[in-house]
Amino acid sequence: MPLEDYRRRRDFGRSPEPRGDVRAKSGPLSFVIQKHAARRLHYDLRLELDGVLKSWACPKGPSLDPSQKRLAVRVEDHPLEYAAFEGTIPAGEYGAGTVEIWDEGTWTPASDPHEALDAGKLLFSLDGKKLHGMWALVHMRGRDSGDKQNWLLIKERDEYVRREASSIPGARKAEIPSEIAPQLATLTAKAPEADGWLHEIKLDGYRIACRIEDGSVRLITRRGNDWTDKMRALVTPLGRLQARQAILDGEVVVLNPDGVSSFELLQGALSAGRDADLVYFVFDLLYLDGYDLRDCTLVERKRALASLVSSSDVGGAVRYTDHVSGRGESFHLRACEFALEGVVSKRADGVYHSGRGRDWLKVKCLQRQEFVIGGFTEPTGSRAGFGALLVGVHNERGELLYAGRVGTGFDEHTLTELSTRLAKLERERVPFIRLPPGGSKGVHWVEPRLVAEVRFSNWTREGLLRQAAFLGLREDKAPTEVIREDASAGEEDSTRPERPTMGTNAKRGVEVGGVTITNPGRVLYPDTGATKLDLAEYYLRVVDSILPHLSNRPLALVRCPQGLDGECFFQKQAADDYPDSILRVPLEVDGEAVDYMTVDSREGLLYLIQLDTLEIHTWSSRADAIERPDRIVIDLDPGEFVTWSQVAEGAQLVRRRLGALGLTSFVKTSGGKGYHVVAPLVRRHGWPEVEEFARAFAGDMVRQWPDRFTATQSKERRRGKTFVDYMRTHRGATTVAAYSTRARAGAHVSVPIGWNELSRGIRPDAFSIANAGERLDRIEKDPWDEYNRLGQSITQAMWDEIGAMRPSSGP
């Protein structure tokens, strides 16, 4: 009896498994792979033949990599009914554990299956929900174990082949991260032409990370919100990917009839619940089946991603984002000719860095043309002159159609001069054929005599501008000649040089937060193009978060008057001509009375930026008790060959050791290569005691983990280790302040994070002026919220624990 062994092993009065019978059925032969969480997790391959399911138990499951020959132990035949079985076999029964269907479909033998099985090599094709292509079962004769036949399940080479994650260069075995902040692209004016860059089409949709964990699919937004329910139609195809665990990065879009992504169509589809219109373009693979791929090169990650998608039956809802190599500018121009949003250029050998940087660059296809000015709005806040221009174009009947508002691109001079001209043109009647959305409240209408040149991203379906910026007045253009310029009508190349007659003058001052910033167009970070104005606007955005870290502490500044490409210098003392917003801190340093500086206001902070300050450092004590430090700072600085993830692990060890001593600590990114671990103290101890404790603690870390840490500054001694820099905790020494920028490429920022965030993979350089403000908007609670509520100090027990002697000068 073919099912005798099957039935003999089971008590069908207790087990929910089907008893079944041998029965022939017509049609294609079926197969099933069941995930069986028995005493040891394994996968059962079952092939229909002669009215039963021929079965093999695969401890590691099938692999799409032909080099991975997976053990498959031949077991008893099962009834055909077992192909539909899912459930839990009770404890004490044969095969106790949960059974669920992992894949199913049809199979086709390449030759007579009976002869092939007898010969010990069965070649066959699978057509399932997950598995496809040619496979082989090979009997290892002479390697059987008792009555168990040991076979090998091997993927044949075809279009469905995929490498194992472990074989990808740079892959690191690790638990799946609970969260990964996305890598972001930096806006640039031109795509790189050099080799070593990959260029992709820039999509107009929502950035979405896909998490796959043992059959569960979740779709997570850039802000960390779970949008799986909003995008339910994508779950099924993503669930067919040949991965037990994976994290993919991509963009969800809706395509217009021309195949171009449209953010408006996407918003309409989501608001109407039409998730069937969604398409998920995947462009990166960060984690796969037990391996973190972020330290792999982009080329390797994309190669693995392409293989993953092509080997899975995902249909058209999930698509691999292809790229071209080299020729970036021509690719960008071509994209703009097709009215695409732009291109994203990525370093082919780059690893995945959370946050914004220069490894990913974006170049938009911004359009530009002339518009007639028909009105302006009242200014708000500290802005003078006007708020925004209301502009339009003429239709074929010569009527002025409203085209939108232009609220950026003006400097102080432009606002003043243009306001004066507009005031002379004011009128009561609306110049547009229809009243613009929002009505006339707060709007001043003008005679349509002035023509503005405007740069913008694209037109909405309603005929309005998106992301419009003022470039200048066109004195040579008659208002009656201004019409909407479409590409089909011979639109001018959007890459031509700007030619405003009243555009931003980089030498004139711009008011930011009540402080005049001169030379606002000066580029301070050449690699990102970030200007002095960009820096001032960043600090204005984070002013409420950074001031508590600066107030009442002596400061030291890194100033770069000509930007990073020029000479930079360190400044500690306040100059005589500094305004009152720069507070003086009288100190005695090396026997000399000097005035250090500090700030406690928005005006003071922004004046530091007016001084071209790229870094703000602070003492570890406050001005009102300068000889009583209120924190211990441990700066973890990696040596050569130490990865960022090893530094993060080191920070966790520092936290653990401080916690064992009784000191709660906090962590922040350095904005460079390492992390800063900070333990707050009550202002009880003098500098000698706190300095010595920090030094002794660093030595203790080295003794605890000698292969990981060093307390020696020598580069030779630091190779392969992390330097535990305790010297930040010295009188007169400083540490870069939380939310301060760094005087290094990328305009990175030192940002306080939670220990849980560090575990999720936030790198030391994850934040820059481009995304640090967004983080503050996103997080609900300051990760350092408890910092000022702790009343901890250094005790004798702590000295004893680290085996050090308390200085006699300590109180």
C-alpha positions in Angstrom: 0.0 0.0 0.0 1.6 3.3 -1.1 0.2 5.2 1.9 0.8 2.5 4.5 3.9 4.2 6.1 2.0 7.6 6.1 -1.0 6.2 8.0 1.0 4.0 10.3 2.9 7.0 11.7 -0.3 9.1 12.5 -3.2 9.0 14.9 -6.0 10.6 12.8 -8.1 10.9 16.0 -5.6 13.5 17.3 -3.9 14.9 14.2 -5.9 17.2 11.8 -3.9 15.8 8.9 -6.0 14.1 6.1 -6.1 10.3 6.0 -6.5 10.4 2.3 -6.5 7.7 -0.4 -4.6 6.9 -3.5 -6.4 8.4 -6.4 -5.6 9.5 -9.9 -6.6 12.8 -11.2 -6.6 14.4 -14.6 -4.8 17.5 -15.7 -1.3 18.9 -14.9 0.7 17.4 -12.1 0.6 19.5 -8.9 3.3 20.3 -6.4 3.4 22.0 -3.0 6.1 23.2 -0.7 5.0 23.4 2.9 6.8 25.2 5.6 6.9 22.9 8.6 7.8 24.3 12.0 8.4 21.0 13.7 11.2 20.3 16.2 13.4 21.8 13.5 12.0 24.2 10.9 12.2 22.7 7.4 10.4 22.7 4.1 8.6 19.8 2.6 8.7 19.4 -1.2 5.8 17.2 -2.5 5.3 16.2 -6.2 2.2 14.6 -7.5 2.8 11.2 -9.1 0.8 8.0 -9.4 -2.1 9.4 -7.3 0.1 10.3 -4.3 2.6 13.1 -3.3 6.2 12.0 -3.5 7.8 13.9 -0.7 11.2 15.2 0.4 12.1 17.1 3.6 14.5 20.1 2.9 16.1 21.4 6.1 17.0 24.7 4.5 14.4 25.0 1.9 15.0 25.6 -1.9 17.6 27.9 -3.1 17.6 29.8 -6.4 21.4 29.7 -6.5 22.7 26.7 -8.5 25.8 26.6 -6.3 23.7 25.9 -3.3 22.9 22.2 -3.3 20.2 21.7 -0.7 19.8 18.4 1.2 16.4 16.8 0.5 15.6 13.7 2.6 13.1 11.3 0.9 10.2 10.6 3.2 7.0 8.6 3.0 4.4 9.3 0.2 1.5 11.6 1.3 -2.0 11.6 -0.1 -3.0 14.2 -2.6 -5.3 15.9 0.0 -2.2 16.8 1.9 -1.4 19.5 -0.7 -4.2 21.7 0.8 -3.3 21.0 4.4 -2.5 23.8 6.7 -2.7 23.5 10.5 -1.0 22.5 13.7 -0.1 18.9 14.5 -0.5 18.5 18.2 2.5 17.8 20.5 3.3 14.1 20.9 2.2 13.3 17.3 4.6 12.5 14.5 5.8 15.8 12.9 4.3 17.9 15.7 4.2 21.6 14.8 2.6 24.1 12.4 2.3 23.4 8.7 1.6 26.2 6.2 1.7 26.3 2.4 4.8 28.2 1.3 4.4 27.7 -2.5 2.1 25.7 -4.8 1.5 25.2 -8.5 2.2 22.6 -11.2 5.3 20.6 -12.2 6.5 18.9 -15.4 9.1 16.2 -15.6 11.7 16.5 -18.3 11.5 12.8 -19.0 9.8 9.6 -17.7 9.6 10.4 -13.9 9.6 6.7 -12.9 12.8 6.0 -14.8 14.4 9.2 -13.5 13.6 8.4 -9.9 15.0 4.9 -10.3 18.1 6.3 -11.9 18.6 8.8 -9.1 18.2 12.0 -11.1 14.9 13.7 -11.7 14.9 16.8 -13.8 11.7 18.9 -13.8 10.2 22.4 -14.1 8.1 24.2 -11.5 5.4 26.8 -12.2 4.4 28.1 -8.8 3.5 31.3 -7.1 7.1 31.7 -6.0 9.3 29.0 -7.7 9.8 28.7 -11.5 12.1 27.2 -14.0 14.1 24.0 -14.1 15.2 22.0 -11.0 16.9 18.7 -10.3 16.6 16.1 -7.5 19.8 14.0 -7.4 20.1 10.9 -5.2 23.4 10.8 -3.3 24.0 7.0 -3.6 26.1 5.6 -0.8 25.2 8.6 1.4 21.9 7.4 2.7 21.2 7.2 6.4 19.5 4.0 7.4 16.2 3.8 5.5 16.4 7.5 4.6 17.4 8.4 1.1 19.5 11.5 1.0 18.9 13.6 -2.2 20.0 17.0 -3.3 17.6 19.7 -4.5 19.5 21.9 -7.1 18.3 24.9 -9.2 19.2 24.5 -12.8 20.7 27.5 -14.6 18.0 29.5 -16.4 16.5 33.0 -16.2 15.2 32.3 -12.7 18.6 31.8 -11.1 19.4 34.0 -8.1 22.5 34.2 -5.9 22.3 33.5 -2.2 22.6 36.6 0.0 25.6 35.1 1.7 27.6 35.1 -1.6 27.1 38.8 -2.2 30.4 40.6 -1.6 30.1 42.8 1.5 27.0 41.0 2.9 27.0 40.8 6.7 25.1 38.2 8.7 22.7 40.1 11.0 19.2 40.1 12.4 16.7 42.1 10.3 16.8 45.8 11.4 13.6 47.0 12.9 14.0 50.3 11.0 16.3 51.8 8.3 16.2 55.5 7.6 16.3 56.0 3.8 19.2 57.2 1.8 18.4 60.6 0.2 19.7 62.3 -2.8 21.3 65.8 -2.9 20.0 68.2 -5.5 22.6 69.3 -8.0 22.5 71.2 -11.3 24.2 68.6 -13.5 24.3 64.9 -13.6 27.8 63.4 -13.4 29.3 62.4 -16.8 32.2 60.3 -15.4 32.2 56.5 -15.3 31.4 54.9 -12.0 27.9 56.4 -11.8 24.5 54.8 -12.4 21.6 56.9 -13.5 17.9 56.2 -12.9 14.7 58.0 -13.9 13.5 60.1 -11.0 9.9 59.0 -10.1 7.1 61.3 -8.9 5.5 59.3 -6.1 5.9 58.1 -2.5 9.1 56.7 -1.2 8.2 53.3 0.3 10.2 50.6 2.0 8.9 47.1 1.8 9.5 44.7 4.7 9.1 41.0 4.1 9.3 38.7 7.2 8.2 35.1 6.8 5.3 35.8 4.5 4.2 39.1 6.1 4.5 42.1 3.9 4.5 45.7 5.2 4.8 49.0 3.3 6.4 51.8 5.3 6.6 55.5 4.4 9.7 57.6 4.6 8.3 59.0 7.9 7.9 55.5 9.3 4.1 55.2 8.8 2.6 51.9 7.9 0.7 52.3 4.6 0.1 48.6 4.0 -3.6 49.0 4.1 -3.5 51.9 1.7 -1.6 49.9 -0.8 -3.1 46.4 -0.3 -3.0 45.6 -4.0 0.8 45.4 -3.8 0.9 43.0 -0.9 0.1 39.8 -2.9 2.8 40.3 -5.7 5.4 41.4 -3.1 4.6 38.2 -1.1 5.6 36.2 -4.2 9.2 37.4 -4.0 11.6 34.5 -3.4 12.7 35.7 0.0 11.9 34.7 3.6 13.1 38.1 4.9 13.9 41.2 2.9 13.9 45.0 3.0 13.4 46.7 -0.4 13.6 50.4 -1.1 11.6 52.0 -3.9 8.8 54.4 -5.0 5.1 53.8 -5.4 3.6 55.6 -8.3 0.7 55.8 -10.7 1.5 56.0 -14.4 -0.3 58.2 -16.8 -1.3 56.9 -20.3 2.2 57.8 -21.6 3.9 55.7 -18.9 5.1 58.7 -16.9 4.6 58.8 -13.1 2.2 61.4 -11.9 1.9 62.5 -8.3 -1.5 64.0 -8.9 -2.8 60.6 -10.2 -1.2 58.9 -7.3 -2.9 61.2 -4.8 -6.2 60.7 -6.6 -5.9 56.9 -6.6 -5.1 56.8 -2.9 -7.9 59.1 -1.9 -10.3 57.1 -4.0 -9.1 53.8 -2.7 -8.0 52.7 -6.2 -4.9 50.8 -5.1 -5.0 48.6 -8.2 -3.5 51.5 -10.1 -0.4 51.5 -8.0 3.0 50.4 -9.3 6.0 49.8 -7.0 9.3 50.5 -8.6 12.1 49.0 -6.5 15.6 50.4 -6.8 17.5 49.0 -3.8 17.8 45.8 -1.7 19.0 46.4 1.9 18.5 43.1 3.6 17.9 39.5 2.3 17.5 36.3 4.2 19.6 36.9 7.2 22.1 39.2 5.6 22.5 43.0 5.8 23.4 44.3 2.4 24.0 48.0 3.2 27.8 47.6 3.1 27.6 46.0 -0.3 28.2 48.2 -3.3 25.2 49.6 -5.2 26.1 47.5 -8.2 26.0 44.3 -6.2 22.7 45.3 -4.4 21.0 46.1 -7.7 22.3 42.9 -9.3 20.7 40.9 -6.4 17.5 42.9 -6.6 17.2 42.4 -10.3 17.6 38.6 -9.8 15.1 38.6 -7.0 12.4 40.4 -9.0 13.0 38.5 -12.3 12.9 35.1 -10.5 9.6 35.8 -8.9 6.1 36.0 -10.3 5.3 39.5 -9.3 3.5 40.7 -12.5 3.5 44.3 -13.5 2.7 45.8 -10.1 6.3 45.4 -8.9 9.0 46.5 -11.3 12.8 46.7 -11.1 14.2 50.2 -11.7 16.7 49.9 -14.5 19.6 52.3 -15.0 22.2 53.4 -17.5 25.9 53.6 -16.7 27.8 56.8 -17.4 26.7 59.5 -19.8 24.7 61.2 -17.0 24.1 64.6 -18.6 22.9 63.1 -21.9 20.6 60.8 -20.0 19.3 63.8 -18.0 18.6 65.8 -21.2 16.8 62.8 -22.7 14.7 62.5 -19.6 13.7 66.2 -19.8 12.8 65.8 -23.5 10.2 63.2 -22.4 8.9 65.6 -19.7 10.1 63.3 -16.9 10.7 64.7 -13.4 14.5 64.3 -13.7 17.1 61.7 -12.9 18.9 60.3 -9.9 22.6 59.6 -10.2 24.2 57.1 -7.8 27.8 56.0 -7.2 28.1 52.5 -8.5 30.5 51.5 -5.8 28.6 53.3 -3.0 27.3 51.6 0.1 23.9 52.5 1.5 24.0 55.5 3.9 20.9 56.6 5.7 20.3 60.4 5.2 21.3 62.8 2.5 24.8 62.8 0.9 26.7 63.1 -2.3 26.6 59.4 -3.3 23.1 60.0 -4.6 22.5 63.1 -6.7 19.2 64.3 -8.2 18.8 66.5 -11.2 15.4 67.8 -11.9 13.9 68.8 -15.2 12.7 72.2 -14.2 10.9 74.1 -16.9 10.9 77.9 -17.3 9.1 80.5 -19.2 7.6 84.0 -19.0 4.4 84.8 -17.1 2.4 88.0 -16.7 2.1 89.4 -13.2 -1.5 90.0 -12.3 -1.3 90.6 -8.5 0.5 90.1 -5.3 -0.3 89.0 -1.7 0.5 90.7 1.6 3.8 89.7 3.2 3.9 87.5 6.3 6.3 87.2 9.2 9.5 89.4 8.9 9.3 89.5 5.1 8.9 93.0 3.6 7.4 94.0 0.3 5.0 91.2 -0.7 4.4 87.6 -0.1 3.9 86.0 -3.5 3.2 87.0 -7.1 0.0 85.9 -8.9 0.9 85.1 -12.5 -0.8 84.0 -15.7 -0.6 83.3 -19.4 -2.8 84.3 -22.3 -5.1 81.9 -24.1 -5.7 81.9 -27.9 -8.4 84.6 -27.4 -6.0 86.9 -25.6 -7.6 86.3 -22.2 -5.4 86.1 -19.2 -5.6 82.7 -17.5 -4.4 82.4 -13.9 -1.4 80.0 -13.6 -0.5 80.1 -9.9 1.7 81.8 -7.3 5.4 82.4 -7.2 6.7 82.9 -3.6 10.4 82.1 -3.8 13.5 83.4 -5.6 13.4 87.0 -4.2 16.2 88.8 -2.4 15.8 91.9 -0.3 16.6 94.2 -3.1 14.2 92.5 -5.5 11.4 92.7 -3.0 11.9 96.4 -2.4 12.2 97.4 -6.1 9.5 95.2 -7.4 7.1 96.3 -4.6 7.6 99.9 -5.6 6.8 99.1 -9.3 3.7 97.0 -8.4 2.3 99.7 -6.1 2.1 102.0 -9.0 0.1 99.5 -11.1 -2.6 98.6 -8.5 -6.2 98.4 -9.7 -9.5 97.2 -8.3 -10.5 94.7 -11.0 -9.2 91.2 -11.3 -7.0 90.9 -14.4 -7.6 87.2 -14.8 -10.6 85.8 -16.7 -11.6 83.8 -13.6 -11.0 84.6 -9.9 -8.1 82.5 -8.7 -8.7 79.9 -5.9 -8.8 81.6 -2.6 -10.5 84.7 -3.8 -9.4 88.3 -3.4 -8.7 88.3 0.4 -5.3 89.7 1.0 -4.6 90.1 -2.7 -3.7 93.3 -4.5 -4.5 93.3 -8.2 -2.3 95.1 -10.7 -2.3 96.1 -14.3 -0.9 93.2 -16.3 2.1 95.0 -17.6 5.1 93.3 -16.0 6.5 90.0 -17.3 8.4 87.6 -15.0 10.6 84.7 -15.9 9.8 81.8 -13.7 11.4 78.4 -13.2 9.0 75.5 -12.2 8.8 71.8 -12.0 5.7 71.1 -14.1 2.1 71.9 -14.8 -0.8 70.4 -12.8 -3.9 69.1 -14.6 -5.7 72.3 -13.6 -3.1 74.4 -15.5 -1.2 75.6 -12.4 2.5 75.8 -11.7 4.3 73.5 -9.3 7.4 74.5 -7.3 7.6 77.9 -9.0 10.6 80.3 -8.4 11.1 83.9 -9.6 14.2 84.4 -11.8 13.8 88.0 -12.9 11.8 90.5 -14.9 11.7 90.3 -18.7 11.8 93.9 -19.8 12.1 92.8 -23.5 8.9 90.8 -23.6 5.5 92.3 -24.3 2.8 90.9 -21.9 0.4 90.2 -24.8 3.0 87.8 -26.2 3.0 85.5 -23.1 1.3 82.2 -23.7 1.7 78.8 -22.2 4.8 77.1 -23.8 4.4 73.4 -24.2 7.2 71.1 -25.3 5.4 70.3 -28.5 5.4 74.0 -29.3 9.1 74.2 -29.2 9.8 74.8 -25.6 13.3 76.1 -25.0 15.9 73.9 -23.4 15.5 74.0 -19.6 19.3 73.8 -19.3 20.1 77.2 -20.8 21.7 79.7 -18.4 19.5 81.9 -16.3 19.1 85.5 -17.5 17.2 87.5 -14.9 17.5 91.3 -14.9 16.5 91.6 -11.2 17.4 88.2 -9.8 19.1 87.4 -6.5 22.3 89.4 -6.0 24.7 87.2 -3.9 26.3 90.3 -2.3 23.2 91.9 -0.9 21.9 91.1 2.5 18.9 88.8 3.2 17.1 89.0 6.5 16.7 85.7 8.3 15.1 85.6 11.7 15.7 89.3 12.3 19.4 89.1 11.3 20.9 90.3 8.1 22.9 87.6 6.3 25.3 89.2 3.9 26.6 87.3 0.9 23.6 84.8 1.1 24.6 83.2 -2.2 28.1 82.3 -1.1 28.6 78.6 -1.4 29.9 77.2 1.9 29.7 73.5 1.0 30.9 73.1 -2.6 30.0 69.4 -2.8 26.3 70.0 -2.1 26.0 73.6 -3.3 24.7 74.6 0.2 24.9 78.4 0.5 25.2 80.7 3.5 21.5 81.4 3.2 20.8 77.6 3.3 22.8 77.4 6.5 21.0 80.3 8.1 17.6 78.9 7.2 18.6 75.5 8.7 19.6 77.1 12.0 16.4 79.1 12.0 14.4 75.9 11.6 16.2 74.1 14.5 16.7 77.1 16.8 14.4 75.8 19.6 16.2 72.5 19.6 19.8 73.7 19.5 19.6 76.6 22.0 19.3 74.5 25.1 22.6 72.8 24.2 24.3 76.2 23.7 22.9 78.5 26.3 25.2 79.5 29.2 28.1 77.3 27.8 31.3 78.8 26.5 31.5 78.3 22.8 34.2 77.7 20.3 33.6 78.2 16.6 35.0 76.8 13.4 34.7 79.6 10.9 35.2 79.3 7.1 34.6 82.8 5.5 35.2 81.4 2.0 33.5 78.1 2.6 35.1 74.7 2.9 37.4 75.4 -0.1 38.9 78.3 1.7 40.8 78.7 4.9 39.0 77.7 8.1 40.0 78.7 11.7 39.0 78.1 15.3 37.7 81.0 17.4 37.0 81.0 21.1 37.1 84.7 22.2 34.4 87.3 21.4 35.4 90.3 19.3 34.8 93.8 20.7 32.4 94.7 17.8 30.1 91.7 18.2 26.5 92.7 18.9 24.8 92.3 22.3 23.2 89.1 21.2 26.7 87.5 21.5 27.0 87.2 25.3 30.3 87.4 27.0 31.6 84.7 29.4 34.6 86.0 31.4 37.1 83.2 32.0 40.6 82.7 33.2 42.6 80.5 30.8 46.3 79.8 31.3 46.4 82.6 33.9 44.9 85.2 31.5 41.4 86.8 31.7 39.6 86.4 28.4 36.0 86.8 27.2 34.6 83.7 25.7 31.1 83.9 24.0 27.8 82.2 24.3 24.3 82.7 22.9 20.8 82.2 24.2 18.7 83.7 21.5 17.7 83.3 17.9 19.5 86.5 17.0 22.7 85.4 18.6 22.7 82.0 16.9 22.1 83.5 13.5 24.8 86.1 14.0 27.2 83.1 14.4 26.1 82.1 10.9 26.6 85.6 9.6 30.2 85.0 10.7 30.4 82.0 8.4 30.4 79.5 11.3 30.3 75.9 10.1 30.8 74.3 13.5 29.7 75.3 17.0 31.5 73.6 19.9 30.6 73.8 23.6 32.4 73.3 27.0 31.2 70.5 29.3 30.4 73.1 32.0 28.2 76.1 32.2 29.2 79.7 32.7 27.5 80.1 36.1 29.6 77.2 37.6 32.5 76.9 35.2 34.6 74.8 37.5 31.9 72.1 38.0 31.4 70.1 34.8 27.9 68.7 34.2 28.7 65.9 31.8 31.1 63.2 30.7 31.6 63.0 26.9 33.0 59.8 25.3 33.8 60.4 21.6 34.1 57.1 19.7 36.4 57.6 16.7 36.9 54.6 14.4 40.4 53.7 13.2 41.2 52.3 9.8 39.2 49.2 8.8 36.5 49.8 11.4 33.0 49.9 10.0 30.3 52.2 11.1 28.3 49.3 12.4 31.2 48.2 14.6 31.4 51.8 16.0 27.6 51.6 16.8 28.1 48.3 18.6 31.0 50.0 20.5 28.6 52.8 21.6 26.2 50.2 22.9 29.0 48.7 24.9 29.9 52.1 26.4 26.3 52.6 27.3 26.1 49.1 28.9 29.3 49.7 30.9 28.2 53.1 32.1 24.8 51.7 33.0 26.5 48.9 35.1 28.3 51.6 37.0 25.0 53.4 37.6 25.3 56.2 35.0 22.5 56.7 32.4 23.9 57.9 29.1 22.7 59.4 25.8 24.0 59.2 22.3 24.2 61.5 19.3 25.7 61.2 15.8 28.9 63.1 15.4 28.1 64.1 11.8 31.4 62.5 10.9 32.6 58.9 11.4 31.7 58.2 15.0 29.2 58.7 17.9 29.2 60.8 21.1 28.1 59.1 24.3 27.1 61.7 26.9 26.4 61.0 30.6 25.0 64.0 32.4 26.2 64.8 36.0 25.0 67.0 38.8 27.4 69.9 39.3 29.1 68.5 42.3 32.5 67.4 41.1 35.5 69.5 40.1 37.4 69.2 36.8 40.2 67.1 38.2 37.9 64.3 39.4 35.7 64.2 36.3 38.7 64.3 34.0 40.3 61.5 35.8 37.1 59.4 35.9 36.7 59.8 32.1 40.4 58.7 31.6 40.0 55.7 33.9 36.7 54.7 32.3 38.4 54.7 28.9 41.1 52.5 30.2 38.4 50.2 31.7 36.7 49.9 28.3 40.1 48.9 26.8 40.6 46.2 29.5 37.1 44.9 29.0 37.3 44.7 25.2 41.0 44.9 24.2 40.4 43.7 20.6 37.8 46.4 20.0 38.9 49.6 21.8 42.0 51.7 22.3 42.6 54.7 24.5 45.7 55.7 22.5 45.5 58.5 20.0 48.2 57.0 17.7 46.8 56.1 14.3 49.0 53.0 14.2 47.6 51.8 17.5 44.0 52.6 16.4 44.1 50.5 13.3 41.2 48.0 13.4 40.0 49.5 16.7 37.8 52.4 18.0 39.5 55.2 19.9 37.7 55.9 23.2 38.4 59.6 23.2 37.9 60.8 26.8 39.7 64.1 26.3 36.5 65.9 25.5 36.0 65.9 29.2 38.7 68.3 30.1 38.6 72.0 31.2 38.7 74.0 28.1 38.1 71.1 25.7 34.9 71.2 23.6 32.5 68.9 21.8 30.5 69.8 18.7 27.1 70.8 19.8 23.9 68.8 19.2 22.3 70.1 15.9 25.5 71.9 14.9 26.7 71.4 11.3 30.2 70.1 10.6 33.0 71.7 8.6 33.3 68.8 6.3 31.8 67.7 3.0 28.1 66.9 2.9 26.9 69.6 5.4 26.4 66.9 7.9 24.9 67.6 11.4 25.4 66.1 14.8 22.0 64.9 16.0 20.8 63.4 19.3 19.2 60.0 18.7 17.7 57.3 20.8 19.5 54.1 21.7 16.8 52.1 19.9 17.4 54.2 16.8 21.1 53.4 16.9 20.2 49.7 16.9 18.1 50.3 13.8 21.1 51.4 11.8 21.4 55.2 12.0 24.9 56.0 10.7 27.1 58.8 12.2 26.6 60.9 9.0 22.9 60.1 8.6 21.8 63.7 9.0 22.6 66.9 7.2 21.0 70.3 6.8 18.8 68.8 4.2 17.0 66.3 6.5 17.8 67.1 10.2 14.9 69.6 10.2 12.5 67.0 8.7 13.5 64.7 11.5 12.5 67.2 14.2 9.1 67.6 12.5 8.7 63.8 12.4 9.7 62.6 15.9 7.1 62.9 18.6 9.5 62.9 21.5 13.0 64.2 22.0 15.2 61.1 22.5 17.1 63.1 25.1 13.9 64.2 26.9 15.2 62.8 30.3 18.6 64.3 30.0 18.1 67.2 32.4 16.0 65.2 34.9 18.7 62.9 36.1 20.5 63.6 39.3 23.5 61.3 38.9 27.0 61.8 40.2 30.3 59.8 40.4 30.3 57.6 43.5 33.1 55.8 45.3 31.6 52.5 44.2 32.1 53.5 40.6 35.7 54.3 41.2 36.1 50.9 42.9 34.3 49.1 40.1 36.7 50.4 37.4 39.7 49.9 39.7 40.9 53.5 39.8 41.8 55.9 42.6 39.7 58.9 43.2 41.8 62.1 43.1 42.5 63.6 46.5 41.4 67.0 45.2 37.9 65.7 44.4 35.2 66.7 46.9 
